[in-house]
Amino acid sequence: MFILRGDMDSQHAAKLNELLATELPGRVLLDVKDMTLVDRAALRFLTGAECDRVRNINCPPYVHSWVL
């Protein structure tokens, strides 16, 4: 499980994508409860990740409504 805090922009999303690519196969949980700001590129990443092997948990309502 990865806990994400604070703001997330395109650079953060790219780094997280690289990190997830090196993780062991299987399901990955992203706890996004403490995220405060998400830009459009990061939102695209979270949406795409949710469709693959990544699950977003504790998603704030403003992010959850866009990720679904």
N, C-alpha and C positions, 0 to 999 in steps of 0.2 A: 504494500500500500504506500502511496505517495500522498503527502499532505501539502496542498498548495495554499499559499497565503499571499495576501496583498494583491497587487496589480499583475495582470498577465497581458502581454502584447505579442506581436509577431515574433520577436526575438526569443522570448521565453517559450513560446509554442514550438519554435524550431529546435531549441535546445532540449525541451522535454521529448519531442518526437525522436531525436537522436538517442536520448537516454532509453526510451522505451524500446527502441530497435535493438538495443544491446541486452535487454532483460531476457530472462529465461522464458521459454514458451509457456503459454497459459494466460489465465485471466489476471489483469492488473486493475487495481482499484485506485481511483484518484479521489481523494477527499477534498472537495472544493468549498467546504463550509466557510472558510476564512478568506476567500477571495473577495476583494473589494471593488475591483474594476476589471473588465474584460473588453479588449478591443475586438474589432470585427475579425481579424485574422485568428486571434486566439479562440474566438467563438467557433469559427470554421473548424479549427483543430479539435476542439472539444466535441463538436457534432460528429466529425469524421471518426474520431477515436471511439466514441460511444457505439458506432456502427460496427467496429471491429472487435477486438478482444479486450477493450478497456471499458470499465464501468465507472461512471461518475457517481459518487455518493455524497450525501449531505449537501446537495446543490441548492444555493440560494434561489428563491423564487424567480428573481429577475433573470438568472442564467438558465434555470430549468425550463422556463417557458420558451426559450429560444433553442435549446438543445434538442428538445423532443421533436 
